[in-house]
Amino acid sequence: MTLQKQLGFWLAALLAFILFLWALQDILLPFIAGFVLAYFLDPVADWLERLGLNRVLATLLIITAAVLTVVFIVLLVVPILGDQALKLAQDLPTLLKALIAKFDAWAPQVLKDMIAKSGTDIQGSVGDIAGRAAGWIAALISSIWSGGMALVNVLSLLVVTPIVAFYLLADWDHIVARVDGWLPRDHVEDVRTIARDINTAMAGFIRGQGTVCLLLGVFYALGLSLAGLKFGLAIGLGAGLLSFIPYIGALIGGVMAIGVGLVQFWPDWSGIALIIGIFAAGQFIEGNFLSPKLVGGSIGLHPVWLMFALFAFGYVFGFVGLLLAVPMAAAAGVLVRYALTRYLGSRLYTGAHVEVAEPRPLKPPARRKA
């Protein structure tokens, strides 16, 4: 098969896969969630197997523990989290106006005169922007919810996802071996190399960074709640879950927490200092302990590329797209690096009469410590 035919075949397969996702996006959520759960928990099943447990029994224990954890979270945490998130969105304009009032009390007279001469109504503008932001966030959540849950309600998600995860986790090794047997024999080593690189990137992000986000979310939520901060649970969990983009979660969560703390605790600086200390401690723990141990030296996904993937897949496929964004971004990054490596070693790059050494494989950018 010529290179043009191979390229045409794989492009057609990719297009068919995208059309499949687009056509069935309303019913794919529990199946994709089950796949992500199985992929996340596969190392645990392998570890239990090495301890001597049967694969099916190990899978049953893991899924049972996961289901009980989800039920606990849904029954106890989600109602409190939802109530705090809703109240935070409703109080956001009031909080911003209170911050503007405090700025007006603290700011030097020179700065106040400059603002007055410019004719800018900061308090009115901020209140209007805050109201628009709250409405946009509500519309976004409504869009994601309706797009991902049009035909699949919460009950079916909680029932179907564990079943899908159980069967996939129990047969994971057999599925991998079967797919490996379908690979074209002429290119089997190249495909295996690409697949291993994709798996490394996905594992580093889904398993490693996912665990880091959960641990940071629990740390921030508990710390802010114990510090007495209003909406501490919602802000802390949100900051932790956004930590898959380096520094973004801590930055957004820290700004929101400090802003709420200024309104709530002023003039008590000890409460505000405690909030700053919680986020500083979280960044220290993440950069020096969690990320090096759970994620490793690199994950191969640039933050800008990751944010673009989340927006693009979320816009096209709704909530299902958000689940697919990270795996697809990791796979695309590996394929681009592989294609670039092949290009740098080809005549198209070197020219017909230039002899150059075989290019080394491109390595993903190293993750910096906090």
Buried (B, 14 or more C-beta within 10 A) or exposed (E): EEEEEEEEEEEEEEEEEEEEBEEEBBBBBBBBBBBBBBBBBBEBBBEBBEEEBEBEEBBBBBBEEBBEEBEEEEEEEEEEBEEBBEEBBEBBBEBBBBBBEBBEEEEEEEEEEEBEEEEEEBBEEBBEEBEEBBEEBEEEEEBBEEBBBEEBEEEBBBEBBBEBBBBBBBBBEEEEEEEEEEBEEEEEEEBEEBBEBBBBBBBBBBBBBBBBBBBBBEBBBBBBBEBEBBBBBBBBBBBBBBBBBBBBBBBBBBEBBBBBBBBBBBEEEEBBEBBEEBBEEBBEBBBEEBBEEBBBEBBBBBEEBBBEBBEBBBEBBBBBBBBBBBBBBBBBBBBEBBEBBEEBBEEEEBEEEEEEEEBEEBEBEEBEEB
